[in-house]
Amino acid sequence: MGGGGSMAAANQSLNANRKLVGKRKESRFSFVHTSKEKTEYNLPKSTPEKLKRIQERIAHENKLRKQKRLVLIGLFVLILIIAFVYIML
């Protein structure tokens, strides 16, 4: 039965890699810090009026975005129809 030496080398390599996994996890860079310190943020206080204005502004922006999208789609369809009619004639 051949290949015993290459199989032993493969097992040796697997064991060595398995031993390195734990070390790699310890020194891995992460954006999550495990410290217990509480960071301070200077967040503005929100009132119901401010939240209502923000909600209305976002609704208005969404409405404008939908209108622009419909106009662009309409122009695209119109151009396609004109191109189709031009090709057929």
C-alpha positions as CSV (number, residue, x, y, z in Angstrom):
1,M,0.0,0.0,0.0
2,G,1.7,3.2,-1.2
3,G,1.4,6.8,-0.1
4,G,2.0,6.2,3.6
5,G,4.6,8.9,3.8
6,S,2.5,11.5,2.0
7,M,-0.5,10.7,4.3
8,A,1.7,11.1,7.4
9,A,2.9,14.5,6.1
10,A,-0.8,15.5,5.4
11,N,-1.8,14.5,9.0
12,Q,1.2,16.4,10.4
13,S,0.3,19.5,8.5
14,L,-3.4,19.3,9.6
15,N,-2.3,19.0,13.2
16,A,0.0,21.9,13.0
17,N,-2.7,24.1,11.4
18,R,-5.2,23.1,14.1
19,K,-2.7,24.2,16.8
20,L,-2.4,27.6,15.1
21,V,-6.1,28.3,14.9
22,G,-6.4,29.1,18.6
23,K,-3.5,31.5,18.5
24,R,-4.9,33.3,15.4
25,K,-8.2,33.9,17.1
26,E,-6.6,35.5,20.2
27,S,-4.6,38.1,18.1
28,R,-7.3,38.8,15.5
29,F,-8.0,42.4,14.8
30,S,-11.6,43.4,15.6
31,F,-13.7,46.5,15.7
32,V,-15.4,45.1,18.8
33,H,-13.6,46.0,22.0
34,T,-14.0,43.7,25.0
35,S,-13.2,46.5,27.5
36,K,-15.8,47.4,30.1
37,E,-15.4,51.1,29.6
38,K,-18.5,53.0,28.8
39,T,-18.0,55.5,26.0
40,E,-19.6,59.0,26.3
41,Y,-21.7,60.3,23.4
42,N,-23.0,63.8,23.1
43,L,-26.3,63.0,21.4
44,P,-28.8,65.8,21.0
45,K,-32.1,65.4,22.9
46,S,-35.0,64.6,20.7
47,T,-38.5,65.9,21.2
48,P,-41.7,64.6,19.6
49,E,-41.8,67.8,17.4
50,K,-38.2,67.2,16.1
51,L,-39.0,63.5,15.3
52,K,-42.2,64.5,13.5
53,R,-40.3,67.1,11.4
54,I,-37.7,64.4,10.5
55,Q,-40.4,61.9,9.6
56,E,-42.1,64.5,7.4
57,R,-38.8,65.5,5.7
58,I,-38.0,61.8,5.0
59,A,-41.5,61.2,3.6
60,H,-41.2,64.3,1.3
61,E,-37.7,63.1,0.1
62,N,-39.1,59.7,-0.7
63,K,-42.0,61.2,-2.6
64,L,-39.6,63.3,-4.7
65,R,-37.4,60.3,-5.3
66,K,-40.5,58.3,-6.5
67,Q,-41.5,61.1,-8.8
68,K,-38.1,61.3,-10.3
69,R,-37.9,57.6,-10.8
70,L,-41.3,57.6,-12.6
71,V,-40.2,60.4,-14.9
72,L,-37.0,58.6,-15.8
73,I,-38.8,55.3,-16.4
74,G,-41.4,57.2,-18.6
75,L,-38.7,58.8,-20.6
76,F,-36.9,55.5,-21.1
77,V,-40.1,53.8,-22.2
78,L,-40.8,56.7,-24.6
79,I,-37.4,56.5,-26.1
80,L,-37.8,52.7,-26.5
81,I,-41.1,53.2,-28.3
82,I,-39.7,55.8,-30.6
83,A,-36.7,53.6,-31.4
84,F,-39.0,50.6,-32.0
85,V,-41.3,52.6,-34.3
86,Y,-38.2,54.1,-36.2
87,I,-36.8,50.6,-36.7
88,M,-40.1,49.2,-38.0
89,L,-40.6,51.9,-40.6
